[in-house]
């Protein structure tokens, strides 16, 4: 992505700026995981930003989405932030001691639904999916089945809900776009294709930015 935009990747602060199709583009490399993402976005000056795009890879719970396909994550949640109650999961915003921490953009299931709309035909043409955000990539059969029963997700990432949360707090229109690098199944790296997913992500992302 940086090479395609003629940017030299030597910025110690992980922030790169350029112009692409008359758009002023700032690239913030947040690092892996929701903690790093939250920190980077929390210290980022978004005062002059009109639109934020979280671009990355994800695992898919369904093989109906091919490896390498770009999807638009419109619903996400912190799948581990809350409390287990038998076979059920109680999201943080429904716990009595945490109600003061709840936000209006969480629904009763603890999900964040992205309200941003666009006239960008390339984004509108993407498959819309429900995601979960995890600290631990799921790769154990019993855990995977439980996650499916509780959240019915289509994809998982390690940053998505943190990105949504930060953008909602800042009142910043946003999109979470991800290409599928692997399927969520008992861990088998031979079935992963991260280079292909990243290559497709970069190609489509450039087209999407140009289409705004």
N, C-alpha and C positions, 0 to 999 in steps of 0.2 A: 504494500500500500504506500509506504513512504517513498519507495523508489519510483512508483508510478506518478507520484506528485512532485518528483524531483526534489525531495527533501533528504538531506543527509542526517542519518540517525545518530547524532552526537550530543543531544541535549540532555544534560544531567537531570533536569527537572521533568523529563518525560512529556514535555509540551512542545509541539511543533506547529508552526503557522505557515500558511501558503494561500495562494489564490488559485481557484479551479473553476473554470467556466463562469467567471465574474463573481464567484462566491468567495468570501473570506472564510477559510476553513482552518479551524484549530483542532489538532489531534492531541488528545490526552490519553496516554497509555497508563491505565490504572493499575495494571498488574493483576494477578490471579486472586480471586476470592472476594467475598463481600466486604471484609474488613478493609482491605486495601482500596477497594472501589469507593467505599464510603469516605475514607480518609481523603483520597485524591479529589473527589468531587466536593467534599466539605471545605477544602482549602483552595479550590479553583474559583477564579473570578469569572462568573457567568453573566456579568452585568450587560455585556453587549452581544450575548448569544441569543439568536432567534429560535434555534432548533438544536436539540441534542440527539445524537444517534449512538446507541450502544451496539457496537459491531463486534461479534465474536462467534465462537463455535459452541455447539451444544450436543448433548446426547439425546436420542429419541427413544421414547417408550414404545413406539409403534413403528413397524416396518412399512407402514403405508407411506412414510416419508423417506425417500431415497437418500443415501449418503451423498452429501454435497449440496442438497437442496437448501435454498435460502427461505426462511420463514419469518413471519412477523409475530413476535410474542406479544399478545395483547393483554394477557392476564398472567400474573406471577404472584408468588407468595414465598415467605420464609418458612419452609416446610419443617424446620427444626426449632423454630422460635415459639415456644409455648410449653404445653405440658401434656404428657401421655395420661390418658384416663381409661384404663383397660385397653380395649381395642380401638378406642377413639383418640382423637387428637384435639386439644383445645388451643386455638391460636392465641397469641399474646394479648390481642385486643379484647378477648373475651374472658380473660382471667381477672378476678376481682381486684387483686392487688395492683394490676397494671392498667386499669381502665383510664387512669389519668394520663397514661402514655399512649393511649389509642389515638388514631388519627381518622379524620372523616373520610379519607380516601380508602380505608380498609372496609371491605364488606363483612358480613357476618361470618364468612368462612376464613377470614384473615387474608383475603386476596386483594391485590391492587389491580384494578382494571384501568388500563390506559385510556384516558378520554380524548387523546389527541387525534384529530382527523387531518386529512391532507387531500390535495388535488393531484398529488404525485401518482401517476398511473402505475408506475413500476411497483411502488409500495402497495397500492391498493390491489394489485394483481397477485400479491404473495398470499400463501396459505396462512391463515390466522390460527395461532395455537395457544394453548394454556401451558404455562411453565411453572416449575418450582425452582427455588434457589437453595443450594445445599453447601454445607461445609465439607462433606464427605461424598465423593462421587459414588453413587450406588452401584454395587457389583456383586451383591449376594441375593440369592433367589428369594428367600423368605422376606427380607427387607424390601425388595423390589415389589413383591406382591402386596405387601402392606401399604406401601406408598401409593400403588395404583388404586387400592380400595379406598384410601382416605382422600386422596387429592384428584384422582383421575387425570393426571397430567399427560401431556403429549411430549414435552421435552424437559430437560433439566440443565441448568447452568450453575456456575458458582458466583455470579455477579448480578444477574438480572433484576431481582427484587430490590437490591441495594441501589441500583441505578434508578429504578422507578421511584423509590422512596425519596431519594435526593432531589430528583427532578420535580416531584410533587411538592416537596417542601419549598423549592425555589420558584414554583409556579412556571416551570420551563416546559414548553411543548417537547415531546420526545417520542422516539421510536426505539424498540429493541429488535434488532435484526440479527439472526443467527443462521449459520449453515450447520448442517448435521455432520458430525465427524464420526459418530459411533452409535450403536444401539445400546440401551440400558439392559444388560444381561449379565450373568456371571462373567466376571472380568476376563477378557481375552483380547489382548492388544493386537493380535493378528487380524482381528476384524475391524480395527480402527483405521481411518484414513484422514489424519489431521492435515497433511499437506494438500490433499485434494480439496478439503473443506475450506481451508484458508485461501487457496487460489480462487475458488469460486466466490468466496466472500468478497475478496478484493475486486474482482471483475464486476460483480453486480453492484457493489457499493459505489464505485466510480460512475457507473451508469445512473444510479439513483440520485447522486449528488448533482450530476449534470442535468437531470430532468426537473429539478426544482426551478 
